[in-house]
Amino acid sequence: MTYAFLGLSYLLGATPTSYWVGRAVHGLDLREHGSGNLGATNALRVLGWRSALPVMLVDIAKGWVPVAVLAPMAGLDVDGAGFPWALAYGTAAILGHMFSFWVGFKGGKGMATSCGVFLALAPFSVLGGFVVWLGLTLGTGYVSLASMAAAAVLPALIAFTPHRGGSTLVWFSVALAAFVIWKHRSNIVRLARGEENRFQRGFPRGGADAPGSADAEPEGTP
């Protein structure tokens, strides 16, 4: 049961939410528009907020369900000896989102699904990270910069707020932050060159002719 749920966690994470919504609702392959990433940010830019909002909520749920639902169903004590397994379930979901077998082992950059994992394990830190992300997104227009900053401050937020897993979760968040920043390495290069695409304020309506839908520079995507 424990190992079976590990595989199920990956399958949940691998659900290509934005790809399926793009295909079913708009007749678009999101990999061919905007940044090409299968995350909520690119869904917002290309498909519009009405499609992007459910995509983001589902992507967050893909990380929350394995830890908050599947782990207890497997008889694991998330607050005790079962915590490492719960964390493994969350990790499997994040990797599934980033490397989905449904779409050639491609996907998003894991921000929304990671948010779901930490929402189950350290909800106060998620709130703090969201404040950082929102402030930088609105203040600079760079979603990639906001995503990296939120990931970078997360370990400190976890260390100083109530959370499960003790120091193990703190070190896990450090490793995850490093991985998220590595996934954004192309964005870092463009930021340094002043070539990174800014996210326009407002709520795009979406569609094939939406701003940035065809040939925008890649950006940070959850």
N, C-alpha and C positions, 0 to 999 in steps of 0.2 A: 504493500500500500504506500509506504513512504517513498519508494523509488518511483512508483507509478505516478504519484502526484508531482514528483519532480519533472517528469516528462510532460505531464498535463500543464504545469506552470509554463514550460517553454511554449507549448502549443497555444496557450492563452496569449502570451506575449507576442507570439508570431502572427497573430491575427492582424492582417494588414488593413486596419480600419480605414485610413485615408484613401488607400488604393481602391478598396471596394466601394466606398462612398463616391469617389470620383468617377468610377466606372458606372455605377448603378444610377446615380442621380444626374451627373453631368456628361456622361459619355466621354470622359477624359482619363488618360493614363497620367497620373500625377508625376510619374517619373520623367515625363517628357515636357513638363511645364515648371516655370518658376525655378526653384533651386534643384528640383529633381528629387528632393528628400521626401520620404513618406512619413512626415510628421505634421503636427497640428499647425505650426507656423506656416509651412508651405500650403497647407490646406486652406488656411485663412486668406493668404495672398491670392491663391488661384481660384478656390471654390467659393469664398465668401464666408462670413461669420455664421450663417445659418447651418452650413455644413461643417465648419471647423469646430464649433462648440461641442456637438455630440462626439466628434472625432477625439477631441481633447479629453472629454469626460470618460470615454471608453478606454483611451490609452492610459489614463490615470487608474481606472478600475483594473486594468490588466496587471498592474503592479500591486494593487491593494488586495485583490481577491486571493492570490496565492498565500499571502502572509496571514491575512485576517480570517480567511474562510477555509482554504485547503489545509493549512497546517493544523488547526484544531480538528478538522474532520479526520486527519491522519492520526489523531490521538497525541499530538505533540504539545508539550507545555511551552508555549512561546516565551513565557517569563522565566523559564527554568532550563532544564537540560535540552529541550527541543528547540531552543533559539537558533543554534547553528543550522538546523534543517530549515527552519522558517526563513532564515536569511538566504539559504541556498535556493529555496523556492522563488524568492524575490529576485535573486540574481539570474535565475533561469528565465524569468519573465522579461527582465531587462534585455538580456542577450537575444531572446526571441524577437523583441521589438526591433532591435538593431539589425539582426541577421535572420530575417524571416524566410523560411524555405518556400513559402508561397510565391515569393517574388524574387527568386534567384539569390537568396541570402542577403538581400538589401533591406533597408528600412529607415527609420528615423535615427536621431542621435540620443535617444533614451531619456530625455529630460522628463517628459510627462509620466512615463512608466516608473522611473526612479522616484518621482514625486509620490506616486501611489504606494510604493514600498515604504518610504519614510513616513507617509501619512499613517500607516498602520503601526510603525515602530516609534516614531518621534514626531507627533503632529505639531508640537509647538515650533520645532525647528523648521518645518515646512512653511508655516506661516511667516516666519522671519525671512526665509529664503525667497518667498513670493514677494514680500515687500521690497527686497533688494532687486529682484528681477523686474518688477513693475516699475520701480523708480528709475532704473537705468534704461529700460525700454522706452518709457515716456520722455525721459530727459535727454537721451542721446539718439534714439531711433535705431540703435544697433542691438538686435535681438541676440546675436551671437555673443557680444560683450556682456549683455545682461545674463545670459545663460551660464557663461563661464564664471562670472562673479558670484552668482547664486550658488553654483557648485563649490566654489572656493571657500565661501564663508560657512557652508553647511557644517563642516566638522566642528567649528567653534560654536555654532548655534546648538548642535547636539550636545556638546560637552557641557554647556551651561544651562540646558533645559532638561526637564524630566523626559526620560526615554527608556526603552527596553534595551537589554543586551550589554549594558555597561560599556567598558572601553572597547569591546569588540565592534560595536556599531560605530564608534568614533573612527576607528582605524579603517573600517569598511568604507565609511564616507570619504576618508582621505584617498583611498585607492580609487573610489568611484569618481571623485573630483578630478584626479589625475587623468583618468580614462576619458572623461568628458572633455577636458581641455585638449587632450591628444586628438580626439575626434574633431575638434574645431581648429586643427592646426592650419588648414587652408584659410580659415577665416582670420586667424592671427596674422598671416602673411598679408592679406588684403587690408586689414586694419592698419598695419604698419605702413602700407603704401598709400593709404587714404582711398582705397578702391572698394571698400566693403559697402554693400548695398544697405541703405537705410530703409527701415520699415516705415511706410507712410502711416501717419496717424489717421484714425477713423476706422470704419468697418467696411472693407471691400465687399461688394456684392457678389463677386466671383464670376467665373465663366472663362472661356478660352481667351477672351480679350481683356481680362482683368490686368491691372498694372503688374508687371513683373511675371505674368503667366508664361510667357514664351522664352524670353531671353534674359531674365534678370540674373545677376551674379548670385551664386550660391550663398546661403546665409545660415546662421545657427538655427536649427530646427529641433524642437522637443522630441 
